[in-house]
Amino acid sequence: MEKFGKSQPITRVEDARFLTGAGRYVDDIAPEGALSTFIFRSPVAHGVITELDVSEAAQAEGVRLVVTCADLEAAGVNIAIGGATAKNRDGSTGAAPLRPMLARDRVRFVGEPVVMVVAETYAQARDAAELIMFDVDELPAKITVARGGETLHAEAPDNCAFDWGLGDEAATDAAFKAAEKVVSLQVDDNRIIVNSIEPRGCFAEWDGTRLHLANNGQGVWVPKNNLVKAFGLDEGHVRVTNPDTGGAFGMKAMVYPEYLLVCHAARMLGVPVHWMSERTEAMLSDNGGRDLTSLAELAFDADHKITAYRVRTRCNLGAYNSQYGQAIQTQLFSRVLMGVYDVQATWLQVEGYYTNTVQVDAYRGAGRPEAIYVLERVMDRAARELGVDPLELRRINFIKPDQFPYATATDETYDVGDFDKVMSRGAVEADMAGFAARRASDAARGFLRGVGVCYYIESILGDPSEGAKVNFCDDGTVEILVGTQSGGQGHETVYAKFLSDQTGIPAEAIRVVQGDSDLIKKGGGTGGSRSVTVQNTATLATVAKITEAFTAFLSEEIGVPAAQITFDDERFRVEGSNLTPSMLEVAQMARDKGRDDLLTQQARVKLEARSFPNGVHFCEVVIDPETGVVRVDRYTVVDDFGNLINPLLAEGQVHGGVVQGIGQALQEHVVYDEDGQLLTASFMDYAVPRAIDMPSISFTSEPVPSTANVMGMKGCGEAGTVGALAAVSNAVQDALWEQGVRQADMPFTPHKVWELLQGGDNAA
């Protein structure tokens, strides 16, 4: 790793401004005098709009603009918001109904945007919205994730948007018929609300020719492309910027109606227009995560070797096709379908259903947590039914080190791995040898202790290509322009330090520039654990171009062949000479000679293969049977992230991901009533994890460097969540097993666990 970075635990430089209130979030930098926006949203889940009269609202004090869907269409706006589609098993394309920016003719979920009101102040816009005459012929709300119910879209009369399959169904069925033992388990993956600390927001400006949108997303190119499409503008007339973002987690990766609406208002009025979501508004309108039910089945031979794996999943899409939702539950779910196990006969069938709820889309892990959760839950059940130690069952079925590169049944290629080594290290770090004594001690005090294990694998996703541009500035500092977008991960620290390690330029002299489509013409944004691996690969290519250009320049200046000049990551060195200029010194020499052409260098690269982070999570929980309260007492993670650039930041990413996983497993749960009303629309009703709920999380790196990139990295941003769901769930199931409970699903709230212990329907 020395060649590509010092792998030092550097603290985050950006934290100083964040913690002292100097962050530049979208709400901080809205132009002075910008008009405020209020979005009037549907108060009912499903119905035909029979009245929509905005005339009084338009005349209210301070109101500058009121917009309905009809107004958008009259203005020539393309009202369609794009969404992903999946192929059906018969080869046809799944349903693709129109999703309008504002409701047209019908509303389909509580919180769907219906009218935009723009006024001089937010209070005026909100008050004016109270004057809107809105009436709906209500239709039955469809909440169940199944066929039938009131039709949401004519394109899907039975509300099934797609029926997708992957694998060899016939071979899998044959393997199950020949199996010595079949283990099955139905697994529910509860719906969550992302709840980023900073809600979504934006502002827009129009100068008569160019449109500028600033929003707190995960990259500027998705919104830019959508703005070009919506308004028919030339790409050169659209600029999107992305200032500091207070958490994103996949939820902010896609375009939302509000961004497009605010841009329309700015174009109509010719002045800046601003919108910022309130918390309950966010809970109603942000894309949700998870929300699927899977029947998982494993076929075993007499030696406890898996011969086939079959999964049938029903997933909730919400009211419309979202930007990534169908891809997440199909292609992304399948990427790591078989996890780390050597199985060739697989069949995955996914059915997606429309419901009268807000859309379901990307959340930390995007398909990988869902797949690993299902697999590792049924592996845990199999160990119990086969009477095998859960670690030993995994060892029997692991892909062995000499099998790499390994072609999976779903057409992925794992480059490297040593799963037994990682798991064995995890068992030591978790002190599995002392678990029996801890369990006995708790039992003597009337408590139930359980342990759960999850071995996960995930893959780097998103655009495999990325670019980097380096500018040597007149003041002696350096800019590096990147195509990714930080949402709190510490990119400024990582990218500056990495460039410093490759060039000898002091990290404090390097400024990271991100999130501006004018300055950075192309980029992949952030998501899928891609950022550091893909971006730093681009940085390496750019440094190589700088070195080549500066070497040629020095060769001309000092009159020696370029072959006699080397660069050792800190200084240029010339054979037979004491001349040892630094990068910054050569840049100044070039500037003095008028060679400004040398002072900006850029490169773009593409990773030809994905890397696959993997690791093991051990979780121990203690349950109070009198109250049903579940406490996570010990949590141990051993990860193979390949080579690490900054171990401290990697550990922080793992901690954050584990906390999100524990939150979903123990307390987070979205609840809609039978009428489609969201019952968990505030923090009074929706429980997010708190520090007091969390254990100390042990993190250990056990690297097996990837061969998919020159640095041997694997990515880490989502790994904590991918492993945590099953580890916590398996621990709770273990604690409840001896009490006769055979089916326990997230979230493990005190009430649910107490009911299970009282002999509810899930108890044996």
C-alpha positions, 0 to 999 in steps of 0.5 A, spaced: 500 500 500 505 504 500 506 505 493 499 508 493 498 511 500 500 511 507 494 508 509 494 513 515 488 514 520 487 522 518 482 525 522 477 529 517 479 536 515 472 538 513 469 537 520 472 543 523 467 547 519 461 543 520 462 543 527 463 550 528 457 552 523 461 554 517 458 549 513 455 551 506 448 547 506 443 549 501 439 552 506 445 557 508 446 559 501 440 561 498 440 567 494 438 573 498 431 575 497 429 568 494 422 567 494 419 561 498 415 555 496 410 551 499 408 544 496 400 542 497 400 535 498 394 530 497 391 528 504 388 522 501 392 516 499 387 514 492 382 518 489 380 522 482 380 529 483 374 532 482 375 539 484 382 543 484 381 551 484 387 555 486 384 562 484 383 564 492 390 562 493 393 566 487 390 572 490 393 571 497 398 576 500 405 575 498 403 570 493 407 570 486 405 564 483 401 558 483 402 552 479 398 546 477 399 540 473 395 543 467 399 550 468 405 546 467 403 542 461 400 549 458 407 552 459 410 546 455 413 542 460 415 535 459 411 533 466 414 526 466 419 524 471 423 518 469 423 511 472 426 504 471 422 498 468 424 491 469 423 485 464 418 480 465 419 473 465 416 472 458 421 477 455 416 483 455 417 490 459 414 491 465 409 497 467 411 504 465 405 509 467 406 516 467 409 519 474 407 527 473 411 532 477 404 534 480 398 530 480 394 529 474 387 527 474 388 522 480 392 522 487 396 515 489 399 517 495 398 521 501 404 526 500 403 526 493 405 534 490 398 537 487 400 544 487 406 549 488 405 555 491 411 561 491 410 567 495 415 572 498 415 568 505 414 561 507 409 563 511 405 566 506 406 561 501 403 556 506 397 560 508 395 561 501 395 553 500 390 553 505 385 557 500 386 551 495 379 548 494 381 541 493 376 535 493 377 528 491 372 522 490 376 517 494 378 510 492 380 504 496 387 504 498 391 499 496 396 497 501 398 490 501 404 487 497 400 482 492 396 482 486 389 485 486 385 491 490 383 497 486 387 499 480 393 504 481 395 504 473 391 502 467 398 499 465 398 494 471 390 492 472 392 487 477 397 492 480 403 487 479 408 492 475 413 486 473 414 479 474 422 478 473 426 472 474 434 470 473 437 463 473 436 456 471 429 455 474 429 447 471 436 446 474 434 449 480 427 445 481 431 438 479 436 440 485 431 441 490 427 434 488 434 430 489 436 434 495 437 430 502 434 436 506 430 442 504 430 448 509 425 454 507 424 460 511 419 466 509 423 473 511 420 480 512 424 486 510 421 492 514 420 498 510 424 504 513 424 512 512 431 514 511 431 521 515 437 524 513 439 529 518 438 535 513 432 534 509 432 535 501 432 542 499 434 546 493 434 553 490 433 555 482 436 561 478 434 564 471 438 569 468 433 569 461 438 564 458 441 559 463 438 555 469 442 554 475 439 549 480 443 548 487 440 542 491 443 537 496 443 531 492 449 525 490 451 528 484 449 534 479 448 530 473 442 526 474 438 533 476 442 536 470 439 531 465 432 531 468 432 539 467 434 538 460 429 533 458 423 537 462 424 544 459 427 542 453 434 546 454 440 546 451 445 542 456 450 548 456 444 552 458 443 548 465 448 548 471 447 544 477 451 545 483 451 541 489 453 544 496 455 541 502 450 535 503 448 533 510 447 525 509 444 522 503 444 514 503 441 513 496 435 517 498 438 523 495 441 520 488 434 521 484 431 527 482 424 529 485 418 533 483 420 539 487 427 540 484 423 541 477 418 545 480 422 550 483 426 551 476 419 552 473 418 557 478 424 561 477 424 561 469 416 564 470 418 569 475 425 571 473 427 571 480 431 566 485 426 561 488 427 556 494 424 550 497 426 546 503 423 540 506 420 540 513 421 533 517 414 531 516 414 533 509 420 529 508 417 523 511 411 523 507 415 524 500 422 522 501 423 515 497 423 509 502 427 503 503 427 496 503 419 493 504 419 486 501 418 479 503 422 473 501 421 466 501 428 463 501 429 455 500 436 452 500 437 444 498 442 440 501 446 434 500 448 429 505 454 432 507 451 439 508 453 442 502 448 447 498 446 444 491 441 449 490 438 456 492 431 459 490 428 465 492 421 468 491 420 475 493 415 480 493 417 488 493 413 494 494 414 499 489 410 505 492 405 508 487 410 509 481 416 507 478 422 510 481 428 512 478 432 505 481 427 502 485 426 496 480 433 495 478 435 495 486 430 489 487 432 485 481 439 486 478 442 489 484 439 484 489 441 478 484 449 481 484 450 478 491 444 473 491 449 467 493 453 471 497 460 467 499 457 460 497 459 455 492 452 454 489 451 454 481 443 452 481 439 458 483 433 461 481 431 468 483 424 470 482 421 478 483 414 481 483 414 488 484 407 491 486 404 498 486 401 500 492 398 507 495 404 509 498 410 513 497 415 510 492 421 505 494 428 506 492 435 506 494 437 506 501 444 504 504 446 498 500 441 498 494 439 491 493 445 488 497 443 488 504 436 485 502 439 479 498 444 478 504 439 479 509 435 473 506 440 469 505 444 469 512 437 468 515 435 462 511 443 459 513 442 460 520 435 456 520 439 451 516 444 450 521 439 449 526 435 444 522 441 440 520 444 440 527 450 444 525 454 449 528 453 455 524 460 457 522 461 450 520 456 450 515 458 456 512 465 453 512 463 447 508 459 452 503 464 457 502 468 459 495 475 456 497 481 461 495 483 456 490 477 457 486 478 465 485 476 468 480 470 465 481 464 466 476 457 466 480 451 463 477 448 470 476 454 472 472 458 476 477 466 474 477 469 475 484 476 476 483 479 474 490 477 472 497 479 468 503 472 468 507 474 462 512 480 466 514 476 473 515 470 469 519 476 465 523 479 472 525 472 474 527 470 469 531 477 470 535 475 478 536 468 476 538 470 472 543 466 466 541 469 461 546 466 465 552 459 466 549 457 460 553 459 463 560 456 469 558 449 466 556 449 462 563 451 468 567 445 472 564 440 466 564 442 466 572 439 473 572 433 471 568 435 474 561 436 471 554 442 472 551 443 470 543 449 470 538 448 471 531 453 471 525 452 474 518 457 473 513 456 478 507 459 480 500 457 486 496 459 489 490 461 496 488 456 499 483 454 505 479 458 508 473 465 504 473 468 510 470 470 517 473 475 523 472 479 527 475 482 534 474 488 538 477 489 545 477 496 548 479 493 555 482 497 562 482 497 562 489 501 556 490 495 551 492 492 546 488 485 544 486 483 537 484 476 537 481 472 530 482 466 527 479 463 524 486 459 528 491 460 527 499 454 527 503 458 526 510 463 521 508 470 525 508 471 526 501 475 532 502 480 529 507 481 522 503 482 525 496 486 531 498 491 526 502 491 521 497 493 526 492 498 529 497 501 522 497 502 521 490 505 528 489 508 530 495 504 536 495 502 538 502 495 536 503 493 543 506 495 546 500 490 542 496 482 544 495 477 539 493 472 541 488 466 537 487 458 538 485 458 543 479 456 541 472 460 547 469 467 545 472 466 538 472 463 536 465 462 529 467 461 524 473 458 518 476 456 521 483 456 518 489 453 511 491 454 504 491 460 504 495 464 507 489 467 513 490 474 512 493 476 506 489 473 509 482 475 517 484 482 515 486 483 511 480 482 517 476 487 521 481 492 516 479 491 517 472 491 524 472 498 524 477 501 520 471 499 525 466 502 531 470 508 527 471 509 525 464 508 533 462 512 536 468 518 531 466 518 533 459 518 540 461 524 539 465 527 535 460 527 541 455 529 546 461 535 543 463 537 539 457 537 532 459 533 526 456 527 525 459 529 518 461 534 520 466 528 524 470 524 520 475 519 522 480 519 519 487 512 521 489 515 527 493 520 530 488 523 530 481 530 527 481 535 528 475 541 523 474 548 526 476 544 532 478 543 535 485 536 538 482 530 535 486 524 540 485 517 538 488 511 538 484 509 545 486 516 548 484 516 545 477 509 548 476 512 555 478 517 554 473 512 552 468 508 559 470 514 563 470 516 560 463 509 562 460 507 554 460 500 555 463 498 549 458 502 545 463 498 547 469 491 543 468 491 536 467 486 531 467 484 524 466 478 519 465 479 512 467 474 506 467 474 500 472 473 494 467 471 489 473 468 490 480 471 489 487 467 485 492 468 488 499 466 482 504 466 481 512 463 477 518 459 480 523 458 477 530 452 480 534 450 479 541 443 481 544 440 480 551 433 480 552 429 482 558 423 477 557 419 481 562 419 487 558 421 484 551 426 490 551 432 487 546 439 490 548 445 489 543 451 488 548 456 486 543 458 487 536 464 485 532 466 486 525 472 484 521 472 486 514 476 485 508 476 492 504 482 490 501 487 496 502 485 501 506 486 509 504 484 511 511 483 506 516 479 511 521 474 513 516 473 506 514 471 504 521 467 510 521 463 508 515 462 501 518 460 504 525 455 508 521 452 503 517 452 498 523 448 503 527 443 504 521 442 496 521 441 496 528 436 501 527 432 497 522 432 491 526 430 493 533 426 499 532 425 503 525 418 501 521 414 505 517 406 504 518 401 505 513 393 504 516 388 501 511 386 508 508 394 509 506 395 514 512 402 514 514 402 513 522 409 514 523 410 521 520 414 524 526 419 522 530 414 521 536 412 515 532 418 513 528 424 511 532 431 512 530 437 509 533 440 513 539 447 513 542 444 510 548 441 504 544 448 502 541 454 498 543 461 499 542 463 496 535 469 493 534 472 493 527 478 489 525 481 489 518 483 483 514 485 485 507 485 480 501 487 486 496 483 486 490 485 485 483 480 489 480 484 496 481 491 497 481 490 500 489 487 493 491 481 497 494 474 494 495 470 500 497 466 500 504 461 505 504 455 500 505 458 494 508 456 496 515 448 496 513 449 490 509 452 485 514 448 488 520 441 486 519 442 479 519 447 479 524 442 482 529 436 478 527 440 472 528 442 474 535 435 475 537 432 469 534 438 465 537 435 468 544 428 466 543 429 459 540 429 455 546 423 459 548 419 456 543 419 462 538 421 459 531 419 465 527 422 472 529 422 478 524 424 485 524 423 490 527 424 487 534 420 492 538 419 490 545 412 489 544 413 484 538 418 480 542 414 480 549 408 477 544 412 472 541 415 470 548 407 469 550 406 464 545 403 468 539 402 465 532 410 465 531 411 461 537 412 453 536 
